[in-house]
């Protein structure tokens, strides 16, 4: 591992700056519920464009090098798509054309500023109570209610349905094929975080239909393992499919920061393996990512969710030598805590950091990060990827 890190430190990859030390410096730009952009739905196209360019200018000024741009919040699109309707977070009405293509603009303008643009896709979330108005007629909630099931206050695609996997993979490959993006990114939303019913009991996920078909077909996995197997298959096929389409496009995942309680010893908290059916450890072990961004959303001194202990554990699980780039909850903690986390990340030999989210990069945090990121940084090498076609 030390030898690999030494190699990564010597080789530049995409948009190198003379004299820069390689470091992945990213930020999430969340569009769900208009968290980061646009500031509200229904703004005129020219105002949305001005906001987007200002956001990219700030990233450039801060010497970041990766923008993780959410373009599929809930089976909708912030780009021209024949597979899913335009997002309501743009216009206030799902399916309504905003008058331009936000992703095309973001890619072009990011590259002008020597920023990588990674598309952030949510593979299974179908509808959120933060959505504006009603689903469009061609949205899966209306067009395919057998695929998009109501779960608590949300609608969620059923990961065990083969048509769900086919559709979400098709969406991802469509974006990769048609846009000059640099990466594809997924976060921690695989199966939904459990929701309670009116009696505060956990609502079971509504997949009786596909479970019955599986069992009648002779399936022998437990229900939990069957769910995990569906997600594992999706992750693997996404990784392979993206690289088949464009071998140079990076694939990143930012799972919940704890794989399972007790890993490493003394760590406590939510069990994504048992509740989200996300075997994140397997994906990293198998190398089904190019960069790995566990959401280490806790302070350094918080012993049961220790930032450095968890980072060290994930680094030891990195069997294929992928780039480890922890995610930081920059919006929640003090500037001092975030600075110390970035410094600790560097000291531990990880590849960089991704900040959640864009709106947190203001005030003292912005000033302190400018000091940390005083010089531009090239992207760390990922020598297993193919060369970008000119």
Short mmCIF file of the C-alpha atoms (twelve columns), coordinates in Angstrom:
data_MODEL
# 
_entry.id   MODEL 
# 
loop_
_atom_site.group_PDB 
_atom_site.id 
_atom_site.type_symbol 
_atom_site.label_atom_id 
_atom_site.label_alt_id 
_atom_site.label_comp_id 
_atom_site.label_asym_id 
_atom_site.label_seq_id 
_atom_site.Cartn_x 
_atom_site.Cartn_y 
_atom_site.Cartn_z 
_atom_site.pdbx_PDB_model_num 
ATOM 1   C CA . UNK A 1   0.000   0.000   0.000   1 
ATOM 2   C CA . UNK A 2   2.833   2.442   0.899   1 
ATOM 3   C CA . UNK A 3   4.482   1.739   -2.447  1 
ATOM 4   C CA . UNK A 4   1.213   2.435   -4.288  1 
ATOM 5   C CA . UNK A 5   0.697   5.715   -2.424  1 
ATOM 6   C CA . UNK A 6   4.225   6.758   -3.381  1 
ATOM 7   C CA . UNK A 7   3.451   6.078   -7.037  1 
ATOM 8   C CA . UNK A 8   0.208   8.044   -6.790  1 
ATOM 9   C CA . UNK A 9   2.076   10.976  -5.313  1 
ATOM 10  C CA . UNK A 10  4.433   11.119  -8.294  1 
ATOM 11  C CA . UNK A 11  2.019   10.816  -11.185 1 
ATOM 12  C CA . UNK A 12  -0.515  13.395  -12.281 1 
ATOM 13  C CA . UNK A 13  -3.855  12.532  -13.800 1 
ATOM 14  C CA . UNK A 14  -6.105  14.951  -15.692 1 
ATOM 15  C CA . UNK A 15  -5.795  18.725  -15.518 1 
ATOM 16  C CA . UNK A 16  -2.336  18.820  -13.920 1 
ATOM 17  C CA . UNK A 17  -1.022  22.125  -12.590 1 
ATOM 18  C CA . UNK A 18  2.720   22.791  -12.652 1 
ATOM 19  C CA . UNK A 19  4.259   22.214  -9.250  1 
ATOM 20  C CA . UNK A 20  1.006   21.043  -7.659  1 
ATOM 21  C CA . UNK A 21  0.859   18.132  -5.214  1 
ATOM 22  C CA . UNK A 22  -1.813  15.586  -6.143  1 
ATOM 23  C CA . UNK A 23  -4.905  15.751  -3.940  1 
ATOM 24  C CA . UNK A 24  -8.572  15.034  -4.609  1 
ATOM 25  C CA . UNK A 25  -10.411 18.162  -3.439  1 
ATOM 26  C CA . UNK A 26  -14.102 17.776  -3.983  1 
ATOM 27  C CA . UNK A 27  -17.436 19.258  -3.010  1 
ATOM 28  C CA . UNK A 28  -20.957 17.904  -3.299  1 
ATOM 29  C CA . UNK A 29  -23.444 20.175  -5.055  1 
ATOM 30  C CA . UNK A 30  -26.854 18.940  -3.939  1 
ATOM 31  C CA . UNK A 31  -29.897 19.799  -6.016  1 
ATOM 32  C CA . UNK A 32  -32.490 17.739  -4.100  1 
ATOM 33  C CA . UNK A 33  -34.702 20.171  -2.188  1 
ATOM 34  C CA . UNK A 34  -32.580 22.965  -3.749  1 
ATOM 35  C CA . UNK A 35  -29.965 22.482  -1.025  1 
ATOM 36  C CA . UNK A 36  -27.135 24.058  -3.038  1 
ATOM 37  C CA . UNK A 37  -28.444 24.889  -6.491  1 
ATOM 38  C CA . UNK A 38  -30.525 26.454  -7.899  1 
ATOM 39  C CA . UNK A 39  -31.352 28.619  -4.884  1 
ATOM 40  C CA . UNK A 40  -35.040 27.983  -5.500  1 
ATOM 41  C CA . UNK A 41  -37.148 26.350  -8.209  1 
ATOM 42  C CA . UNK A 42  -38.643 28.450  -10.955 1 
ATOM 43  C CA . UNK A 43  -35.845 30.994  -11.360 1 
ATOM 44  C CA . UNK A 44  -35.380 32.275  -14.918 1 
ATOM 45  C CA . UNK A 45  -32.838 30.270  -16.889 1 
ATOM 46  C CA . UNK A 46  -30.343 33.142  -17.030 1 
ATOM 47  C CA . UNK A 47  -30.433 33.526  -13.253 1 
ATOM 48  C CA . UNK A 48  -29.920 29.797  -12.762 1 
ATOM 49  C CA . UNK A 49  -26.946 29.968  -15.102 1 
ATOM 50  C CA . UNK A 50  -25.431 32.906  -13.194 1 
ATOM 51  C CA . UNK A 51  -25.772 31.006  -9.926  1 
ATOM 52  C CA . UNK A 52  -24.131 27.926  -11.415 1 
ATOM 53  C CA . UNK A 53  -21.198 29.887  -12.831 1 
ATOM 54  C CA . UNK A 54  -20.719 31.670  -9.502  1 
ATOM 55  C CA . UNK A 55  -20.624 28.308  -7.768  1 
ATOM 56  C CA . UNK A 56  -17.970 27.012  -10.175 1 
ATOM 57  C CA . UNK A 57  -15.975 30.231  -9.790  1 
ATOM 58  C CA . UNK A 58  -15.918 29.704  -6.024  1 
ATOM 59  C CA . UNK A 59  -14.663 26.131  -6.501  1 
ATOM 60  C CA . UNK A 60  -11.900 27.399  -8.752  1 
ATOM 61  C CA . UNK A 61  -10.984 30.209  -6.367  1 
ATOM 62  C CA . UNK A 62  -10.735 27.707  -3.494  1 
ATOM 63  C CA . UNK A 63  -8.437  25.480  -5.568  1 
ATOM 64  C CA . UNK A 64  -10.841 22.563  -5.511  1 
ATOM 65  C CA . UNK A 65  -10.588 20.201  -8.464  1 
ATOM 66  C CA . UNK A 66  -13.766 18.079  -8.400  1 
ATOM 67  C CA . UNK A 67  -17.429 19.102  -8.426  1 
ATOM 68  C CA . UNK A 68  -19.836 16.260  -7.591  1 
ATOM 69  C CA . UNK A 69  -23.034 17.535  -9.208  1 
ATOM 70  C CA . UNK A 70  -26.358 15.873  -8.359  1 
ATOM 71  C CA . UNK A 71  -28.205 15.339  -11.650 1 
ATOM 72  C CA . UNK A 72  -30.610 12.501  -10.746 1 
ATOM 73  C CA . UNK A 73  -32.104 13.193  -7.312  1 
ATOM 74  C CA . UNK A 74  -35.200 10.978  -7.658  1 
ATOM 75  C CA . UNK A 75  -35.687 9.330   -11.046 1 
ATOM 76  C CA . UNK A 76  -35.652 12.771  -12.652 1 
ATOM 77  C CA . UNK A 77  -33.039 14.653  -14.634 1 
ATOM 78  C CA . UNK A 78  -31.136 17.915  -14.535 1 
ATOM 79  C CA . UNK A 79  -30.142 17.274  -18.139 1 
ATOM 80  C CA . UNK A 80  -31.815 16.432  -21.435 1 
ATOM 81  C CA . UNK A 81  -33.094 12.864  -21.087 1 
ATOM 82  C CA . UNK A 82  -35.402 10.569  -23.028 1 
ATOM 83  C CA . UNK A 83  -35.528 8.172   -20.081 1 
ATOM 84  C CA . UNK A 84  -36.711 10.408  -17.241 1 
ATOM 85  C CA . UNK A 85  -38.489 13.775  -16.837 1 
ATOM 86  C CA . UNK A 86  -36.919 17.123  -16.081 1 
ATOM 87  C CA . UNK A 87  -36.489 17.721  -12.347 1 
ATOM 88  C CA . UNK A 88  -38.983 19.885  -10.499 1 
ATOM 89  C CA . UNK A 89  -36.106 21.408  -8.549  1 
ATOM 90  C CA . UNK A 90  -35.334 23.424  -11.685 1 
ATOM 91  C CA . UNK A 91  -38.722 24.827  -12.637 1 
ATOM 92  C CA . UNK A 92  -41.130 23.834  -9.878  1 
ATOM 93  C CA . UNK A 93  -42.908 21.496  -12.301 1 
ATOM 94  C CA . UNK A 94  -41.569 18.047  -13.065 1 
ATOM 95  C CA . UNK A 95  -41.219 17.457  -16.793 1 
ATOM 96  C CA . UNK A 96  -41.001 21.155  -17.668 1 
ATOM 97  C CA . UNK A 97  -37.998 22.117  -19.814 1 
ATOM 98  C CA . UNK A 98  -35.867 24.769  -18.052 1 
ATOM 99  C CA . UNK A 99  -34.798 26.382  -21.321 1 
ATOM 100 C CA . UNK A 100 -31.240 25.037  -21.314 1 
ATOM 101 C CA . UNK A 101 -29.276 21.928  -20.352 1 
ATOM 102 C CA . UNK A 102 -27.755 22.410  -16.859 1 
ATOM 103 C CA . UNK A 103 -25.416 19.420  -17.120 1 
ATOM 104 C CA . UNK A 104 -24.068 20.460  -20.520 1 
ATOM 105 C CA . UNK A 105 -23.395 23.935  -19.135 1 
ATOM 106 C CA . UNK A 106 -21.820 22.561  -15.944 1 
ATOM 107 C CA . UNK A 107 -19.458 20.268  -17.857 1 
ATOM 108 C CA . UNK A 108 -18.354 22.979  -20.265 1 
ATOM 109 C CA . UNK A 109 -17.825 25.624  -17.606 1 
ATOM 110 C CA . UNK A 110 -16.173 23.248  -15.114 1 
ATOM 111 C CA . UNK A 111 -13.641 22.213  -17.720 1 
ATOM 112 C CA . UNK A 112 -12.911 25.843  -18.581 1 
ATOM 113 C CA . UNK A 113 -11.930 26.250  -14.929 1 
ATOM 114 C CA . UNK A 114 -9.911  22.995  -14.924 1 
ATOM 115 C CA . UNK A 115 -12.418 21.351  -12.595 1 
ATOM 116 C CA . UNK A 116 -13.554 17.766  -13.016 1 
ATOM 117 C CA . UNK A 117 -17.314 17.282  -13.201 1 
ATOM 118 C CA . UNK A 118 -18.671 14.090  -11.639 1 
ATOM 119 C CA . UNK A 119 -22.367 13.318  -12.002 1 
ATOM 120 C CA . UNK A 120 -24.078 12.266  -8.798  1 
ATOM 121 C CA . UNK A 121 -26.832 9.745   -9.466  1 
ATOM 122 C CA . UNK A 122 -29.277 8.326   -6.921  1 
ATOM 123 C CA . UNK A 123 -29.960 4.791   -8.198  1 
ATOM 124 C CA . UNK A 124 -33.145 3.908   -6.282  1 
ATOM 125 C CA . UNK A 125 -34.872 6.978   -4.776  1 
ATOM 126 C CA . UNK A 126 -38.016 7.627   -6.802  1 
ATOM 127 C CA . UNK A 127 -39.885 10.395  -4.995  1 
ATOM 128 C CA . UNK A 128 -39.226 12.582  -1.981  1 
ATOM 129 C CA . UNK A 129 -41.621 14.717  0.066   1 
ATOM 130 C CA . UNK A 130 -39.309 17.647  -0.749  1 
ATOM 131 C CA . UNK A 131 -40.442 17.417  -4.388  1 
ATOM 132 C CA . UNK A 132 -42.429 20.234  -5.913  1 
ATOM 133 C CA . UNK A 133 -45.873 19.512  -7.358  1 
ATOM 134 C CA . UNK A 134 -46.876 16.139  -8.755  1 
ATOM 135 C CA . UNK A 135 -44.901 13.516  -10.656 1 
ATOM 136 C CA . UNK A 136 -44.892 13.904  -14.430 1 
ATOM 137 C CA . UNK A 137 -46.938 11.400  -16.408 1 
ATOM 138 C CA . UNK A 138 -43.777 9.636   -17.586 1 
ATOM 139 C CA . UNK A 139 -42.213 9.483   -14.125 1 
ATOM 140 C CA . UNK A 140 -41.848 5.946   -12.763 1 
ATOM 141 C CA . UNK A 141 -44.133 6.666   -9.795  1 
ATOM 142 C CA . UNK A 142 -46.993 7.077   -12.286 1 
ATOM 143 C CA . UNK A 143 -45.802 5.091   -15.277 1 
ATOM 144 C CA . UNK A 144 -44.496 2.049   -13.373 1 
ATOM 145 C CA . UNK A 145 -45.929 1.882   -9.843  1 
ATOM 146 C CA . UNK A 146 -44.882 -1.787  -9.762  1 
ATOM 147 C CA . UNK A 147 -41.268 -0.579  -9.791  1 
ATOM 148 C CA . UNK A 148 -41.578 2.594   -7.696  1 
ATOM 149 C CA . UNK A 149 -43.135 1.539   -4.401  1 
ATOM 150 C CA . UNK A 150 -44.442 3.826   -1.678  1 
ATOM 151 C CA . UNK A 151 -42.305 3.546   1.430   1 
ATOM 152 C CA . UNK A 152 -43.272 5.808   4.322   1 
ATOM 153 C CA . UNK A 153 -43.213 9.377   3.041   1 
ATOM 154 C CA . UNK A 154 -41.147 8.419   0.005   1 
ATOM 155 C CA . UNK A 155 -41.322 6.249   -3.084  1 
ATOM 156 C CA . UNK A 156 -38.451 3.871   -3.704  1 
ATOM 157 C CA . UNK A 157 -37.443 1.670   -6.597  1 
ATOM 158 C CA . UNK A 158 -37.362 -2.024  -5.719  1 
ATOM 159 C CA . UNK A 159 -33.700 -3.054  -6.183  1 
ATOM 160 C CA . UNK A 160 -34.622 -6.744  -6.577  1 
ATOM 161 C CA . UNK A 161 -36.731 -6.104  -9.673  1 
ATOM 162 C CA . UNK A 162 -34.652 -6.822  -12.801 1 
ATOM 163 C CA . UNK A 163 -36.298 -3.929  -14.658 1 
ATOM 164 C CA . UNK A 164 -35.180 -1.530  -11.933 1 
ATOM 165 C CA . UNK A 165 -31.558 -2.553  -12.352 1 
ATOM 166 C CA . UNK A 166 -31.841 -2.335  -16.130 1 
ATOM 167 C CA . UNK A 167 -33.423 1.114   -15.991 1 
ATOM 168 C CA . UNK A 168 -31.000 2.687   -13.514 1 
ATOM 169 C CA . UNK A 169 -28.029 1.242   -15.392 1 
ATOM 170 C CA . UNK A 170 -29.431 2.591   -18.653 1 
ATOM 171 C CA . UNK A 171 -29.772 6.057   -17.103 1 
ATOM 172 C CA . UNK A 172 -26.155 6.027   -15.929 1 
ATOM 173 C CA . UNK A 173 -24.706 4.778   -19.217 1 
ATOM 174 C CA . UNK A 174 -26.814 7.272   -21.159 1 
ATOM 175 C CA . UNK A 175 -25.238 10.150  -19.218 1 
ATOM 176 C CA . UNK A 176 -21.733 8.715   -19.570 1 
ATOM 177 C CA . UNK A 177 -22.175 8.232   -23.307 1 
ATOM 178 C CA . UNK A 178 -23.648 11.630  -24.155 1 
ATOM 179 C CA . UNK A 179 -21.772 14.006  -21.855 1 
ATOM 180 C CA . UNK A 180 -18.049 14.647  -21.452 1 
ATOM 181 C CA . UNK A 181 -18.138 13.956  -17.722 1 
ATOM 182 C CA . UNK A 182 -15.151 12.903  -15.641 1 
ATOM 183 C CA . UNK A 183 -16.874 10.673  -13.109 1 
ATOM 184 C CA . UNK A 184 -20.033 8.923   -11.926 1 
ATOM 185 C CA . UNK A 185 -20.860 9.081   -8.224  1 
ATOM 186 C CA . UNK A 186 -23.387 7.419   -5.902  1 
ATOM 187 C CA . UNK A 187 -23.992 8.244   -2.254  1 
ATOM 188 C CA . UNK A 188 -25.313 6.183   0.683   1 
ATOM 189 C CA . UNK A 189 -28.927 5.814   -0.490  1 
ATOM 190 C CA . UNK A 190 -29.331 2.229   -1.634  1 
ATOM 191 C CA . UNK A 191 -32.268 0.764   0.235   1 
ATOM 192 C CA . UNK A 192 -33.943 3.549   2.235   1 
ATOM 193 C CA . UNK A 193 -33.065 4.385   5.786   1 
ATOM 194 C CA . UNK A 194 -35.857 2.744   7.827   1 
ATOM 195 C CA . UNK A 195 -38.995 4.800   8.394   1 
ATOM 196 C CA . UNK A 196 -41.474 4.253   11.253  1 
ATOM 197 C CA . UNK A 197 -45.225 3.847   10.910  1 
ATOM 198 C CA . UNK A 198 -47.776 5.677   13.045  1 
ATOM 199 C CA . UNK A 199 -47.068 3.244   15.879  1 
ATOM 200 C CA . UNK A 200 -43.323 3.934   15.590  1 
ATOM 201 C CA . UNK A 201 -42.654 0.443   14.260  1 
ATOM 202 C CA . UNK A 202 -40.206 0.060   11.387  1 
ATOM 203 C CA . UNK A 203 -42.001 -0.181  8.046   1 
ATOM 204 C CA . UNK A 204 -40.950 -3.296  6.103   1 
ATOM 205 C CA . UNK A 205 -39.721 -2.651  2.593   1 
ATOM 206 C CA . UNK A 206 -42.474 -3.515  0.052   1 
ATOM 207 C CA . UNK A 207 -40.879 -6.253  -2.044  1 
ATOM 208 C CA . UNK A 208 -43.211 -9.186  -1.382  1 
ATOM 209 C CA . UNK A 209 -43.884 -9.499  -5.113  1 
ATOM 210 C CA . UNK A 210 -40.285 -10.075 -6.206  1 
ATOM 211 C CA . UNK A 211 -39.525 -12.122 -3.088  1 
ATOM 212 C CA . UNK A 212 -42.356 -14.526 -3.927  1 
ATOM 213 C CA . UNK A 213 -41.100 -14.899 -7.504  1 
ATOM 214 C CA . UNK A 214 -37.584 -15.544 -6.236  1 
ATOM 215 C CA . UNK A 215 -38.692 -18.205 -3.780  1 
ATOM 216 C CA . UNK A 216 -40.964 -19.924 -6.294  1 
ATOM 217 C CA . UNK A 217 -38.027 -20.003 -8.683  1 
ATOM 218 C CA . UNK A 218 -35.987 -21.993 -6.202  1 
ATOM 219 C CA . UNK A 219 -34.030 -19.148 -4.626  1 
ATOM 220 C CA . UNK A 220 -32.301 -20.152 -1.418  1 
ATOM 221 C CA . UNK A 221 -30.789 -16.930 -0.070  1 
ATOM 222 C CA . UNK A 222 -32.220 -15.336 3.060   1 
ATOM 223 C CA . UNK A 223 -34.307 -12.249 2.377   1 
ATOM 224 C CA . UNK A 224 -31.560 -9.941  3.651   1 
ATOM 225 C CA . UNK A 225 -28.875 -11.660 1.563   1 
ATOM 226 C CA . UNK A 226 -31.156 -11.588 -1.466  1 
ATOM 227 C CA . UNK A 227 -31.543 -7.830  -1.110  1 
ATOM 228 C CA . UNK A 228 -27.800 -7.341  -0.676  1 
ATOM 229 C CA . UNK A 229 -27.137 -9.541  -3.687  1 
ATOM 230 C CA . UNK A 230 -29.338 -7.281  -5.827  1 
ATOM 231 C CA . UNK A 231 -27.440 -4.163  -4.767  1 
ATOM 232 C CA . UNK A 232 -24.072 -5.906  -5.198  1 
ATOM 233 C CA . UNK A 233 -25.015 -6.838  -8.735  1 
ATOM 234 C CA . UNK A 234 -26.008 -3.287  -9.555  1 
ATOM 235 C CA . UNK A 235 -22.762 -1.818  -8.193  1 
ATOM 236 C CA . UNK A 236 -20.623 -4.310  -10.092 1 
ATOM 237 C CA . UNK A 237 -22.497 -3.848  -13.380 1 
ATOM 238 C CA . UNK A 238 -22.400 -0.060  -13.048 1 
ATOM 239 C CA . UNK A 239 -18.630 -0.124  -12.603 1 
ATOM 240 C CA . UNK A 240 -18.138 -2.439  -15.558 1 
ATOM 241 C CA . UNK A 241 -20.663 -0.605  -17.729 1 
ATOM 242 C CA . UNK A 242 -19.178 2.846   -17.187 1 
ATOM 243 C CA . UNK A 243 -15.698 1.623   -18.070 1 
ATOM 244 C CA . UNK A 244 -16.932 -0.260  -21.104 1 
ATOM 245 C CA . UNK A 245 -18.499 2.949   -22.392 1 
ATOM 246 C CA . UNK A 246 -15.590 5.235   -21.438 1 
ATOM 247 C CA . UNK A 247 -12.621 3.568   -19.715 1 
ATOM 248 C CA . UNK A 248 -11.320 6.883   -18.370 1 
ATOM 249 C CA . UNK A 249 -14.476 7.914   -16.487 1 
ATOM 250 C CA . UNK A 250 -14.058 7.456   -12.738 1 
ATOM 251 C CA . UNK A 251 -16.627 5.678   -10.574 1 
ATOM 252 C CA . UNK A 252 -16.976 6.780   -6.965  1 
ATOM 253 C CA . UNK A 253 -19.236 5.764   -4.081  1 
ATOM 254 C CA . UNK A 254 -19.750 7.587   -0.786  1 
ATOM 255 C CA . UNK A 255 -21.339 5.016   1.529   1 
ATOM 256 C CA . UNK A 256 -22.365 5.556   5.141   1 
ATOM 257 C CA . UNK A 257 -19.100 5.777   7.048   1 
ATOM 258 C CA . UNK A 258 -19.605 2.688   9.219   1 
ATOM 259 C CA . UNK A 259 -19.785 -0.697  7.492   1 
ATOM 260 C CA . UNK A 260 -21.047 -2.509  10.593  1 
ATOM 261 C CA . UNK A 261 -20.865 -1.696  14.307  1 
ATOM 262 C CA . UNK A 262 -17.735 -3.220  15.820  1 
ATOM 263 C CA . UNK A 263 -15.662 -2.678  12.676  1 
ATOM 264 C CA . UNK A 264 -13.186 -1.595  13.857  1 
ATOM 265 C CA . UNK A 265 -13.487 -2.614  17.490  1 
ATOM 266 C CA . UNK A 266 -15.203 -0.002  19.640  1 
ATOM 267 C CA . UNK A 267 -17.139 1.604   16.767  1 
ATOM 268 C CA . UNK A 268 -20.902 1.874   17.305  1 
ATOM 269 C CA . UNK A 269 -23.737 3.235   15.196  1 
ATOM 270 C CA . UNK A 270 -26.038 2.493   12.292  1 
ATOM 271 C CA . UNK A 271 -25.605 -0.832  10.476  1 
ATOM 272 C CA . UNK A 272 -25.714 -0.121  6.737   1 
ATOM 273 C CA . UNK A 273 -25.041 -3.778  5.938   1 
ATOM 274 C CA . UNK A 274 -28.105 -4.854  7.904   1 
ATOM 275 C CA . UNK A 275 -30.440 -1.923  7.202   1 
ATOM 276 C CA . UNK A 276 -29.484 -0.465  3.790   1 
ATOM 277 C CA . UNK A 277 -28.450 -3.895  2.452   1 
ATOM 278 C CA . UNK A 278 -25.247 -2.218  1.345   1 
ATOM 279 C CA . UNK A 279 -22.174 -4.439  1.615   1 
ATOM 280 C CA . UNK A 280 -19.830 -1.503  1.122   1 
ATOM 281 C CA . UNK A 281 -16.822 -3.445  2.375   1 
ATOM 282 C CA . UNK A 282 -17.289 -5.981  -0.442  1 
ATOM 283 C CA . UNK A 283 -17.401 -3.275  -3.111  1 
ATOM 284 C CA . UNK A 284 -14.136 -1.758  -1.923  1 
ATOM 285 C CA . UNK A 285 -12.489 -5.171  -1.422  1 
ATOM 286 C CA . UNK A 286 -13.421 -6.140  -4.997  1 
ATOM 287 C CA . UNK A 287 -12.336 -2.816  -6.495  1 
ATOM 288 C CA . UNK A 288 -15.749 -1.943  -7.941  1 
ATOM 289 C CA . UNK A 289 -14.873 1.740   -7.527  1 
ATOM 290 C CA . UNK A 290 -12.055 4.027   -8.591  1 
ATOM 291 C CA . UNK A 291 -12.353 6.308   -5.595  1 
ATOM 292 C CA . UNK A 292 -13.958 5.611   -2.240  1 
ATOM 293 C CA . UNK A 293 -15.581 8.353   -0.173  1 
ATOM 294 C CA . UNK A 294 -16.933 6.939   3.103   1 
ATOM 295 C CA . UNK A 295 -19.040 9.569   4.830   1 
ATOM 296 C CA . UNK A 296 -16.963 10.087  7.970   1 
ATOM 297 C CA . UNK A 297 -19.425 12.584  9.359   1 
ATOM 298 C CA . UNK A 298 -18.187 12.620  12.972  1 
ATOM 299 C CA . UNK A 299 -15.524 14.562  14.900  1 
ATOM 300 C CA . UNK A 300 -12.018 13.247  15.434  1 
ATOM 301 C CA . UNK A 301 -12.546 12.997  19.200  1 
ATOM 302 C CA . UNK A 302 -15.908 11.192  19.038  1 
ATOM 303 C CA . UNK A 303 -14.581 7.816   20.113  1 
ATOM 304 C CA . UNK A 304 -17.468 5.541   19.062  1 
ATOM 305 C CA . UNK A 305 -17.515 7.049   15.565  1 
ATOM 306 C CA . UNK A 306 -13.876 8.125   15.429  1 
ATOM 307 C CA . UNK A 307 -12.901 9.814   12.150  1 
ATOM 308 C CA . UNK A 308 -9.298  8.532   12.165  1 
ATOM 309 C CA . UNK A 309 -10.198 5.024   13.366  1 
ATOM 310 C CA . UNK A 310 -12.783 4.631   10.623  1 
ATOM 311 C CA . UNK A 311 -10.475 6.074   7.977   1 
ATOM 312 C CA . UNK A 312 -7.738  3.673   9.025   1 
ATOM 313 C CA . UNK A 313 -10.171 0.735   8.881   1 
ATOM 314 C CA . UNK A 314 -11.333 1.613   5.368   1 
ATOM 315 C CA . UNK A 315 -7.726  2.032   4.229   1 
ATOM 316 C CA . UNK A 316 -6.939  -1.474  5.459   1 
ATOM 317 C CA . UNK A 317 -9.916  -2.839  3.502   1 
ATOM 318 C CA . UNK A 318 -8.608  -1.265  0.281   1 
ATOM 319 C CA . UNK A 319 -7.418  -4.545  -1.261  1 
ATOM 320 C CA . UNK A 320 -7.255  -3.210  -4.831  1 
ATOM 321 C CA . UNK A 321 -5.401  0.013   -4.085  1 
ATOM 322 C CA . UNK A 322 -8.212  2.419   -4.973  1 
ATOM 323 C CA . UNK A 323 -8.128  6.089   -4.022  1 
ATOM 324 C CA . UNK A 324 -9.492  6.675   -0.499  1 
ATOM 325 C CA . UNK A 325 -11.093 10.119  -0.241  1 
ATOM 326 C CA . UNK A 326 -13.210 10.533  2.912   1 
ATOM 327 C CA . UNK A 327 -16.308 12.692  2.932   1 
ATOM 328 C CA . UNK A 328 -16.553 15.450  5.546   1 
ATOM 329 C CA . UNK A 329 -19.666 17.026  7.062   1 
ATOM 330 C CA . UNK A 330 -18.278 20.504  6.559   1 
ATOM 331 C CA . UNK A 331 -21.658 22.138  7.113   1 
ATOM 332 C CA . UNK A 332 -22.064 20.689  10.609  1 
ATOM 333 C CA . UNK A 333 -18.750 21.184  12.378  1 
ATOM 334 C CA . UNK A 334 -16.470 24.098  13.180  1 
ATOM 335 C CA . UNK A 335 -13.801 25.386  10.831  1 
ATOM 336 C CA . UNK A 336 -11.165 24.120  13.266  1 
ATOM 337 C CA . UNK A 337 -12.610 20.585  13.254  1 
ATOM 338 C CA . UNK A 338 -12.781 20.437  9.450   1 
ATOM 339 C CA . UNK A 339 -9.236  21.770  9.079   1 
ATOM 340 C CA . UNK A 340 -7.998  19.155  11.536  1 
ATOM 341 C CA . UNK A 341 -9.839  16.423  9.636   1 
ATOM 342 C CA . UNK A 342 -8.214  17.439  6.351   1 
ATOM 343 C CA . UNK A 343 -4.807  17.546  8.041   1 
ATOM 344 C CA . UNK A 344 -5.405  14.124  9.594   1 
ATOM 345 C CA . UNK A 345 -6.460  12.765  6.197   1 
ATOM 346 C CA . UNK A 346 -3.198  13.967  4.684   1 
ATOM 347 C CA . UNK A 347 -1.131  12.600  7.570   1 
ATOM 348 C CA . UNK A 348 -2.727  9.170   7.130   1 
ATOM 349 C CA . UNK A 349 -1.834  9.050   3.439   1 
ATOM 350 C CA . UNK A 350 -5.371  9.193   2.047   1 
ATOM 351 C CA . UNK A 351 -6.038  10.848  -1.296  1 
ATOM 352 C CA . UNK A 352 -8.057  13.922  -0.350  1 
ATOM 353 C CA . UNK A 353 -11.473 14.995  0.895   1 
ATOM 354 C CA . UNK A 354 -14.977 15.759  -0.359  1 
ATOM 355 C CA . UNK A 355 -16.994 18.414  1.486   1 
ATOM 356 C CA . UNK A 356 -20.723 18.347  2.150   1 
ATOM 357 C CA . UNK A 357 -21.931 20.615  0.859   1 
ATOM 358 C CA . UNK A 358 -21.360 23.645  -1.354  1 
ATOM 359 C CA . UNK A 359 -23.424 26.012  0.806   1 
ATOM 360 C CA . UNK A 360 -21.132 25.353  3.775   1 
ATOM 361 C CA . UNK A 361 -18.135 26.922  2.023   1 
ATOM 362 C CA . UNK A 362 -18.560 30.398  3.491   1 
ATOM 363 C CA . UNK A 363 -17.215 32.552  6.291   1 
ATOM 364 C CA . UNK A 364 -14.478 31.190  8.533   1 
ATOM 365 C CA . UNK A 365 -14.667 27.723  6.936   1 
ATOM 366 C CA . UNK A 366 -13.999 29.184  3.510   1 
ATOM 367 C CA . UNK A 367 -11.124 31.282  4.851   1 
ATOM 368 C CA . UNK A 368 -9.488  28.363  6.662   1 
ATOM 369 C CA . UNK A 369 -9.873  26.025  3.692   1 
ATOM 370 C CA . UNK A 370 -8.282  28.665  1.458   1 
ATOM 371 C CA . UNK A 371 -5.247  28.480  3.707   1 
ATOM 372 C CA . UNK A 372 -5.182  24.674  3.476   1 
ATOM 373 C CA . UNK A 373 -5.743  24.764  -0.281  1 
ATOM 374 C CA . UNK A 374 -3.437  27.704  -0.971  1 
ATOM 375 C CA . UNK A 375 -1.927  26.057  -4.034  1 
ATOM 376 C CA . UNK A 376 -3.722  24.241  -6.858  1 
ATOM 377 C CA . UNK A 377 -3.615  20.437  -6.762  1 
ATOM 378 C CA . UNK A 378 -3.561  17.902  -9.554  1 
ATOM 379 C CA . UNK A 379 -5.789  14.856  -9.372  1 
ATOM 380 C CA . UNK A 380 -4.045  11.791  -7.928  1 
ATOM 381 C CA . UNK A 381 -3.250  9.123   -10.481 1 
ATOM 382 C CA . UNK A 382 -5.565  6.198   -11.125 1 
ATOM 383 C CA . UNK A 383 -3.275  4.145   -13.375 1 
ATOM 384 C CA . UNK A 384 -5.764  1.300   -13.804 1 
ATOM 385 C CA . UNK A 385 -8.058  3.547   -15.857 1 
ATOM 386 C CA . UNK A 386 -7.927  3.888   -19.614 1 
ATOM 387 C CA . UNK A 387 -6.634  7.025   -21.322 1 
ATOM 388 C CA . UNK A 388 -9.093  9.765   -22.191 1 
ATOM 389 C CA . UNK A 389 -9.908  9.938   -25.884 1 
ATOM 390 C CA . UNK A 390 -9.170  13.279  -27.475 1 
# 
